Each structure stands twice: as C-alpha cells, then as structure tokens.
C-alpha cells in the first residue's frame, strides 16, 4: 500500500524542534560605566549571522563557510553596512508603494489589501544546483501533461487501477464536459507552477502542483525589477540568470497558439476582476506583455468566435490566457451563476477558433490527492521513474492511509484532497482538543475529501529584519513553460520566507515576506534586461482607439468625475480654511457663512450647516473643517472621492500610465500619513490640501499632454466636464443667488475656489463685482471653468464618440446636451445679475437649478448609450423619466 512506500520518506521530512535563541542586550548601566570611547561598528558579514541547527542553510555550508553563489551578495552587504541596508530597505518599500504593488491577505475573518512585501537581500542558488531541480521539474511537467491527457481522454490510469476511480468520480472539480476538449499545439498545460522546498539533507521536494493558472509570476517579475533598481551594479555583476528570455519565449509561444496563425493575433488575459487576489498581478502582466486585460463582461461569443466588446464593435480574440477557475469559464455549460466567464466559451474551443491557456479542465491535476500516485502514473504512461520526490502525502480514501493519518495527526498537515485554494490547510498540532475531535470526525465521515501531508523541514536563508540578519524558512514557487517542442524552466522563482515554517504551507499571497530568487552562474551571463525584446513582425499602421471595452470606458468616465470632485472640494476647502487662518475675525468675513453652506451642499459638512451658516450661528470651524478633510463617513466628501478615484484608477491601471497611477498612490499614501495626526488643525489641513492640489494638477497635465485623443480620453474628459458643471452650479447656488451686503469678499472667494481669480484680475484688475464674476463662471465660453465651456466641450465630445451610421436623429444624450447648452448660449449677464423684490437673483437660480437637474439625466443617457447599452428611448422617455433624478451608481458602488 501507499503507506508502506512512504514510511521511509516520513523519516526524512519530519520537522525537528526549533532551538531557543537568546539575545542579551548591553544594559544602559554597563554602557555608561565604560569611560573608553565606543569601538567602531564591525562590518556586516553574512558568514556570521546566527544559523539554525538541523536546517539546510541556503547561504552557508554545513561547515559554516559561505557558499560561492553568495559571494557577490556578501561583498555588497559588507560594503553597505547597516545604514546602507536600511536605506535599501526604505527604497524597496517606496518603489513598491509607488508602483501600487498590492496583494490580498487572508486574515481568517476576511481578506485585506496590503502593499507587497519584498525582503532587502535576495536568495542565491547555484546554477548547477538549480539545474538538478529544473531537470526534475521538466519531467514532472511531462508527467502531469500525460496524466491530464489520460484523465480527459482514454482514462487508462483508471482502467488499470493505477488511480482510484474516486479521485475522479468524487472530485467536484472534474466535470464530464472537460472530456476530449481540443488541445492547442498538442498540449493542455502551457504554463505550470510547482511549490518546492528543501529538506534538511538539501534535497528538493515538491509540495504542490499548480496546473490551472499558477499565480505569482507577476510578483516574481516585480521583485526582480525592484531589486534591479535598488542594486543596479550588483545584479549586473553577480552572473545572475535573466528572466526576460523566459517571458519572451512565453509571449512567442502564446502567439503561436492562435488558430489563424497571423503575425499579430489578439491575446487577452481573462482576470476575475477587481477585488480578486489576482487583481494587481493580472494588470501588471498585461501591461508588461502587451496583452489586453479583459473581464467576462468584456467578451461575447458570435458563432464559434470569441470577441472583445468595444465601443467600435466586436474584435476577435484568438488566444485567451485565463486566470478564471475552470468551472466559471462558461456559465452555459459549467457554473450557471458565474459572471467571471463568457457564455459559449466551450463552443469556441470545440470549434477550433480559440486557444485557451491552460486548457479548461487542467485544474484536476493539481489536486493534492493525486500526489502519492504520480510515481506509478509516470511509470505507466512514460515508462520513467519520477525524478523529483513529492512531500509524503496520504489520501484518506484508502483505509490503511486513513488510519496512518489518524494515528500521526500531530505530525501532519490536513488538506482538502481535491482543491488547493478553497480552504486553508489545518495543522492539527495547533488545534484545540475540540477542533481536533471535530476534524477526526470529518475525516471518518468523508475520508475521500482529505489528505494528510508531512510537515517539511524547510531550509533557511538570511533575511534582513529589525536591523540584523535572521535565518527564516524559505519556500519557492517555480514556473515551467511547455512549448511545441520543449520544456523551459524559468531561471528563478517566487521565494517566500517566514520565521514560522508552518505559514509556508499557505498560498503565496497569504502575507509572507517575499525574496527575489537569483540563479547564479559560475560564468558571465548574457546581460539581457528585464525589458522584452522587440518583435520585428510587420504590422499595419492605424489610428483608432475604438477598441476600448465598455467596462474600461465606464471606469475612465467615473475616474474623471471623482478626480474633478476631489479638485472642486479641495479648492473650496482651501479657500475657506485660508480665510479662517487669516487675521480677520469671522464677523468681518460675511462670505464665510456662504462658503460653509457651499461645503455642506457638496457633501463635505453636515447639511445642518447650511441653515446654521445662513442664520449666522457659525459652527466651530477651526476644529470642524480640519477634521472634515480626513472624514471618510460622508459618501460625497473629499476622502470618499479620493478612495473612489483610486479604486477606478486601479481598475484601469493597465490603460493609464504608471506615472498617472503613482499620483493616486501618492494621494492615498498622504491620506494614510495624515491620519496619524491625532489633532488635525488648520495649518496641517492647508498643507495637505496644497499637496493634493499639486497631485491633481499633475494628473490633469498628464491627461492633457500624454493621453492620445481616443475614446478613452473622451470618456475621462466627459466625466470631468459633467462633474465640473455640477460642482460649479452647486457652488454658485449656495453663494451667489442670495446677495449679501458686501459681495467683494464673496466674489473673490468664489473666483479663488474655481481657479479663476488670476483670469479675473488680468481683465478687471482689483475691482471685484458680481456681474463679471457671474459672466466668467457661467457664460464665458473661453474660461475652462465656466458652465458654458463645459457644455460646449461635452457637445463636441459626444459628437466624436462612435454612433450608429444608420441613425440620422440625435441621440438622447446629444439632445440633453443641447437642451443644457441653449440656455447658456442665450443667457444675458445683466438679467442673471438682477436681484428681485425677494432679494434673490431669480434668473441665475433658475439657470443653475436647470443645470443641476439635467446633468444627472445627461450622465444617465451617456451611460445608457455607451456603458451599459440600454436603449436611450427606454431610459429617458415616458414614465421612466421620472425615476432618473439621480445619476447612475459608479462601478464600485453598483457592484456592492
């Protein structure tokens, strides 16, 4: 039985107890009593760091000498010293923060998004040592390919009882629809991942196979790029094997899978979407490889072809690199409630018009229950002995193995037999008596669902932590590419390190510190950069931008709205706080009550302040306003707009420049940093608002000068124009429709809040009057801040968007834009400035209320026509019109 073959294996991989470590610090009294000068700090040396007993050390040999592949790293560490390493650590954190590198952490009570964590010093492995591992991984890839082909084909392994039938028939991830699906280039597994570790004897062991869509490749690439920037000379002189060749071969292989075999097929990366643990990595890989990042709702099947839905029509996709679970790929034939895939995907696959990487159904070969049967499968299908051993695994569906697991529970990790990600592994030794009893009962009731695995004694590597080197346990995720005629192992890995080796049994995105993994050659290597080589295939020149997916257009539209909302509120807050910080008493500033009312109207303060401000009962502004800068409780306030901006920028980070995305990361980091000020005051708030204005202006400059004038830019600008019109109308309604006795200060404050004061003074010098102020902000077509300018620009942007060539009438969105534009064209400034017997500027108020009424309807009409594809006539005519008094929810809110 299996347990007999694995009993000797168990003795090798059983973990040994950790030795206790004692650190005796120098006491203050001892230091003070020594009158001699402080001796110089000895140089740092990797050869002197405290090793762990009974553990294979990646850095030092059993005799304590430094391994040859670590020499360059050790020399760099010695030259940098403690302060230099601390500086490099800070640089790494800053680069990761600027790049927006994040991952999902499973806290046991849900997931949290945190910055990616990268160790300062890499791990080095000798090329000769890595070659033995690569050889074993190459064979293991061929074995898994053969097993998968058999299980989805003739099923010889089942007929000859090499595999228990229960592994297939009881496996909820095996579906009959996977059987005999066509393969691409003769393979089902194109990119495979393997989790490996070293035991105490230095031998490599496989702890898990990842055959569906292995994660971590993007983080591995990020680690290498960040380390290359922090240690530029070291990475070039240490004979480190480069990664670019692997990615270049992968890109060429994916392109070769296209059924039509054209020079430049469209390759799309199918991601589960925002909020997934793959969110950052998928966007990162799509940007690096030049692939189109898509979600299920971006795709459509017509006939037997998969298409990308864009504003300009349907574009064919020939290769789909899917990071969506097998059973969620096609709601028609698989999981009917899934929204991550696309209806009809399997039909495209059967029709031979689409290549899918990895093949749908490949998930079944990553089940842990398959591991103990792989040696026999390799012997039967390939006639070979399995080179690379697996961690001892016992499937509880067999009686003898089940009893072994129950008898040695505290020495094992208990996992789901069929899945690697659905549930967290259980370490019985760490469980309470009740938890352990419940686990035993579960195993006895459903034995086929569980496996027990030995707890490996992972090797250790030096990690710079708390200003010293500590030996942490390490686990590697490796990646293998299977092409038409070869198997290529990536010369590196995603290394995870932890002081607690039990934590390494979890997923690579479970919150552990990562390391860049260097494969070091004894000879100089080809100095390829991590930038991919240029493909010299001939392509047809074009200028379009119509290939924009509606989902991306929607996020860009709301990104524009939220950025503009941030800027409008920030300028109004800064104007108000600047007056609060001045020398004048509040009683000498009649405009303050209107500014407070305006802040309440835009959602920055409680609505009660509108009444209090107008009645003269001013709130405690010196505490209320600075606190409101950091308040996240109001859905329309500044901080909510900042978070929504970041959310939408994250959703389209493969479509905007890295510099643009860094702006939002800086804004978010500034928010987090400011929150640490327990007593916000006017001065600090003004400083932060000034920085925020600078960031927002930088983003505006990037969009004006760097974005090509395609539909993506138009939707971003449409969002800004609509929001600016709405915010300007709201501001003027709160401040100018009811005149105060002295409007000089009021006019100056409004012009300052709308960034129009310089324009006003260049025309009218220092004379501040209501009429030219209203003209500049309402009817002046040359002022980018006026209402008329917004409507003129909206009209032009709508004209430039794609439309049905067979339609001759205006769309609902175009009609609404003209209805708004016309009153502004014919408006008379003198009439707008007139004050009636009730003490109001009635004509101005009527015009501003019209703008506020129609802007939400116009936004709905644009969304209905281009973003959610509902018929405008059904949305904006008849009885339905009465329900559209609020704008459509942005993507992040509507999904909630």
PyMOL commands that set and color helices and strands:
alter all, ss='L'
color gray80, all
select helices_A, chain A and resi 2-13+28-33+46-48+68-99+127-151+156-159+166-169+176-178+217-230+232-237+244-256+279-289+296-298+326-328+345-350+362-366+368-382+399-407+409-411+428-430+433-445+447-449+501-505+550-580+586-588+592-601+608-615+621-629+638-651+658-674+682-705+711-735+744-753+757-764+770-779+787-800+812-826+829-833+842-867+872-876+878-883+891-894
alter helices_A, ss='H'
color red, helices_A
select strands_A, chain A and resi 102-106+111-115+123-126+191-198+204-210+267-270+292-294+299-302+305-310+313-317+319-322+355-357+393-395+412-416+450-454+460-464+469-482+487-489+494-498+513-520
alter strands_A, ss='S'
color yellow, strands_A
deselect
rebuild
show_as cartoon
